[in-house]
Amino acid sequence: MPPRSRKLPRQVRGPVEPEPEAAAPRKADRVARDVLARIVSGELAIGTILPREDELAAHYKVNRGVVREAVKLLEVHRLVRPVRRRGTVVLDAHASMSPEVLAAMLAPQPGHVDRHVLGAFLEVRAIIDAEMTSLAATRRTQADVRAMRAVLAELEDALGEPARYARLGQQLGRLVARASQNPLFEMLGAYNVRVANELESILSVARPPSRAHLDGLGLLVRLVDKKDADGARRIVQSFHAWAIPRILATAALASGAPPARLTKDRSS
């Protein structure tokens, strides 16, 4: 008689930890980031060949070992591919799934945000957040709800600390993603945190450390606790409908766009 199959238990995972502090960039990281930005901007066009190692080393004033490591990083981001007897070929940045690539598309220059890319990012994030939260309300466990309530209590204590409040807000989002029991939502949540950290000064306008914002988060957790999937989806959709125009307006002002230009952009 064949053995009976056993149902696998749900994977037990530890608490969601805050994002670690970023380490100081290494030389290879700085070189890779600059070349990445040149690929994203189109300065290094698709299908062209990267300059030779010695040329890049001379340009960035580093040794060839640093350049070699930087190029390996670009390969990880799916931005270049070594081709025998040709060299290192530049690939299409839009085919990369790397958050570093999206971050470079969002902020192509220091102090400047591409509002078209930002609008596209916020549109997709709104859709994902609504469906993820609805699924979390359907599948959540009591352990998930307890973890969310614990973070809400910490958010209460952090109302006077904007940086800590922002980190805890991201932690709550990751808990909601985990409650969906869909690992892709968790991955997308981590992706979002990586990109959002690059735009913290702009995105923070939508989640200020205020009593009203905290009350909204508390309502969301209550809806998840009640397994009210439709209610959770609606509140997230309403939040994004309120937040997106404010984030885009903040981005325009930060980039130096006058109000008249902003009105024109939003109506086109």
N, C-alpha and C positions, 0 to 999 in steps of 0.2 A: 504494500500500500504506500503510495507516495506521501512524503511528509507534507503536513499542512503548512500553507504559507502563513507567515506572521506579519501582522501590520506593524510597520515601522513607527516608533513613537516620534512625536514632533521634536525637532532638534532643540536642545536646551542651550541657550546662549546667555552669556553674562550681560550686565548692564551696558547700555550705550555710553561710551566715554566721549568727553568733549574732544574736539580736534586738537592735536598737539600743536604747540607753538612751532612756527616755521623756522628751520635752521638757516643760518646765513648761506647765501648761494655760493657754490664753488665756481672756480674759473670755467670749468666745462659747462656748468649750468648757465652761466652768463653768456657764453658763446652760443650755446644751443638756443637760448631764449631770443637772442638777437637775430640769428639766422631764421628761426621760426617766424619771427615778426616779419622778416623780409619775404618769406614764402607766402605768408598769409596776405600781405599787402599786394602781392603780385610783382614786387621788384625782382624776385627770382621766379620766373614763370614756369608753369607746368611743362615738364619735358626737357627743360634745360639741365645742364650739367653743373654741379657745384664746383666752385674753384678748387684747385688742388690743395692738398693738406698744407704744403709749404706756403702757398699764397694766403690761405686762411690764417695760418700761424703768424705770418708777418703782419697781416691786417689787424689781428686782435692782440698782437704782442704777447703771444703765449707759445709754448712748445707744441710740437706736433702730436705728442701724446694727449694733450688737452683737446686738441682739435679732433683727434680720433674718437675720444670719449664723447665729445659733443655730437658728432655725427651719429654715433650709436644711439644717443638719446633721441635724435631726430628720427631714426629708424623705428624706435619704440612708438613714437607719435604717429607713425605711418605717413611721414612727410617726405621721406627720401628712400631710395632703394639702390643698393650697389648693383651695377651691371658690369659683368666681366668685359674687359677691353674697351669700355666706354667711360666709366667713372660712376659717380653717384648722381642718380637722376632725381629731379624734383617731382613730387607727386601732387595730386590735387588736395588742397587743404580741406575742401568740403567733404572729402571721403574719410577724413580722420575722425575718430570718436574721442579724441583726447580733450579733456577739459582745458588744458593749457592752450590748445588751438582756439577753442571758443573764447577763452579769456582774451587772447590776442586780437580776435575779430571784434570783440566788444570794445576794447580799449586799444586801438591801433597806435596811438601816440599818448605820451604822458599828459594827463589833464583833459583828454578828449575821449568822448564816448560816441561810438557809432550808434545813433538812435534807431536806425533801421534794424540793425542786428539785435539791439537791446529789445525793441518791440517784438521781434520774432521770438527771442528767448523767453520773454515774459508771457507771450501767447501760449507757447508750448508748455511752459511751467504751470500755467493756470489750468490747462486741460489735465495734465498729469496729477497735479495736487488734488483736484476735485475727485477724480476717479480713485486715486490712492486712498483718500480719506473715506470715501464711501465703502471701499473694500475693507478698510481697517475697522469700520463700524460693524460690518457684517461678520468679520472673522476674529475680532479681538478676544483676548482672554482676560480674566481678572488680573493676572500678573501684568499684562500690558497696561491696563487702566491704573493700577497702583503705581507703576513706574511713571506714567504721565502725570498723575497727581503729585508725586514727589517732586517732579521738575516744576510744576506750577507753584509749589510752595517755595522753591528756590527762586523762581522768577519774582515772587512777591518780595523777597528779601533784596532782590537786585534792581528794584525800580529806580534807585538812585545811581546805578552803575551801568551806563549804556553799553560798554564793551562786554561786561559779564552777562547782561540781559540778552544781548544779541547771540552770544555763544549758547546760552541756555535755550533760546528760541530755536536755534538750529538743532539742539539736542532733542527737543520736543518733536520737531519734524521728523527726525530719524526714528524716534519711537513710534510715531504714527506709521511710518513706512514699514517698520518691523511688524506692527500689528496686522498689516495687510497679509502677512505670511507669503509674500511674493518677493523672492530675493532680488528680482530686477528692480522693483521699487526701491529697495534698500540701496542698490548700486546707483540708481538715478538720484537718490537723495544725497549720497556722498558726492556725486558729480556736481549737483547743484550747489552744495556747500563750498566746494573748491572754486567754482566760478563766482559765486556770490561774495566770497571773501575779497575778490579783486575789486568789487564794486560796493563795498560796505558803506561808504559815505553817501552813496546815492540810494541804495536799497533801504537804508535805515529810516528813510522818510516814511516808509510804509509800515514800519513796526517800531514806533518810538517806545521807550520804556515808560508807558503811561498806564493809568488805571483802566482807561477805556480799552486799550489793546489787551491788557491782561484779562479783563472781563470777557473779551471776545474769545481768547484762548480757553478760558474756563468753560464757556458755553460749548465750544467745540468738543472738549473732552467729555462733557456731560452727554452730548449727543452720541459720541462714540460709545460711552458707557451704556447708554440705553439701546444701542444697536439701531439707532435711527439713521440708516444709510442715506436716505433722501435728504433729511435735515442737515446732515454733515456735509453732503455735497453742495447743498444750496448756500450754506454759510461760507464755504470756501469760495464758491463762485462769486458771491456778493463781495467778499473781501478783495478778490483780484480785480473785479470790476471797479471798485473804489481805488485800489492801489495803483493800478497800471498807469492811468493818466498822471498821477502825482509823481511817480517814479520817472516817467518820460519828461515831465516838465522840469524836474530837478536835474536830470541829465542834460537837458537843453541849456539851462542856466549855468550849470557847471562848465559846459563847453563854450559858453560865451554867446549863445544864440539870443538875439533880442526877442521880446514877447511877440512882435508881429510875425517874425519868421516861424516861431513855434506854432502860432495859430495856423499859418499857411501849411506847415508840415502835417499837422494833425488833420486838416481838412482834405488833404490831397490823397 
